[in-house]
Amino acid sequence: MPADGAGPPVLRVDGVSFGYPGRRDAVTAVDDVSFTVPVGGIGVLVGPSGCGKSTLLRLVAGLLEPTAGTIDVAGVPPARLRRDRRAGFAFQDPGLLSWRSVRRNIELPFDLARLPKDRAWVDHLLEITGLADWAGRRPRELSGGMRQRVALARALATRPDVLLLDEPFGALDEITRADLNFELLRILSDTGTTCLLVTHSVDEAVLLADTVVVLGPRPCSVHAVHDVPVPRRDRREQRDSVEFAARCRAIRAELEAAR
Ligand SMILES: Nc1ncnc2c1ncn2[C@@H]1O[C@H](COP(=O)(O)OP(=O)(O)OP(=O)(O)O)[C@@H](O)[C@H]1O
């Protein structure tokens, strides 16, 4: 990926606003939002329900165009990332194709882009998501957590530079969710992928993020930004620390204040 002028490369959201056109009035969902996430880092968006988090993620994904402001990842705009299949998505609903096996679901992005399948990489993804023994099974044979792991592996299939995750673990119990959080940290460290993730869980945000962006109510603007300077290898232990609890408390207080 090309460097972004001076300083380390970043995912940059700069003065971005967006409104959904309506029959009478536009619904303004995003209002002058700016933040950066280091390339290779994890940014997490938290904010009240309906504030515009998914909209922001769709703007970064290039699925929507900002009405004002700019977005780029190390100088590359979302439309180009999307065209070049350098952005991967996974949403709360895994959206797997029931008639395809786990492997064939993960391979779907290759088929859609008419690209040759990278079988060795798919094998690796099956391995690191713990799905190698399930490659031939259909989605209905999997648990909810396994389906979400398939969606995650599918999002990583074309080796995206940027991974966009909208409440990917929202439907899971706490223990499974924590396991997947640690898997995600490991996968992102292994692949060097930049990630922007939406969650309603403050604990999940602090566990995963290098940067937590706290958003206010719709139309969302940035209420606060927290850097979490904890190495990824220390995240599991940190979860039980006083510092972790203090960060969560501070962010919860900001969410309260931002309502
Ligand atoms: N396709 C659409 N057309 C019109 N308005 C929309 C559309 N999608 C979302 N909105 C509106 O934009 C606002 C922000 O929605 P968005 O889904 O981005 O919020 P969110 O923060 O992700 O919500 P939640 O936390 O509940 O998932 C809401 O008022 C919603 O009604």
The ligand as a Gaussian input file, in Angstrom:
#p B3LYP/6-31G(d) Opt

LIG

0 1
 N      -31.070000       2.925000       4.043000
 C      -31.475000       3.891000       4.867000
 N      -32.356000       4.832000       4.444000
 C      -32.755000       5.825000       5.261000
 N      -32.317000       5.977000       6.535000
 C      -31.455000       5.069000       7.002000
 C      -30.986000       3.981000       6.210000
 N      -30.122000       3.229000       6.959000
 C      -30.060000       3.834000       8.153000
 N      -30.856000       4.931000       8.182000
 C      -31.026000       5.855000       9.318000
 O      -29.756000       6.396000       9.654000
 C      -29.621000       6.485000      11.067000
 C      -28.359000       5.744000      11.490000
 O      -28.526000       4.362000      11.229000
 P      -27.335000       3.318000      11.459000
 O      -27.835000       1.978000      11.067000
 O      -26.115000       3.828000      10.794000
 O      -27.146000       3.419000      13.058000
 P      -26.347000       2.466000      14.053000
 O      -25.635000       3.369000      15.002000
 O      -25.519000       1.489000      13.309000
 O      -27.549000       1.731000      14.786000
 P      -27.566000       0.392000      15.694000
 O      -26.579000       0.628000      16.801000
 O      -28.984000       0.376000      16.227000
 O      -27.228000      -0.758000      14.812000
 C      -30.899000       5.909000      11.664000
 O      -31.735000       7.003000      12.003000
 C      -31.523000       5.109000      10.542000
 O      -32.920000       5.143000      10.605000

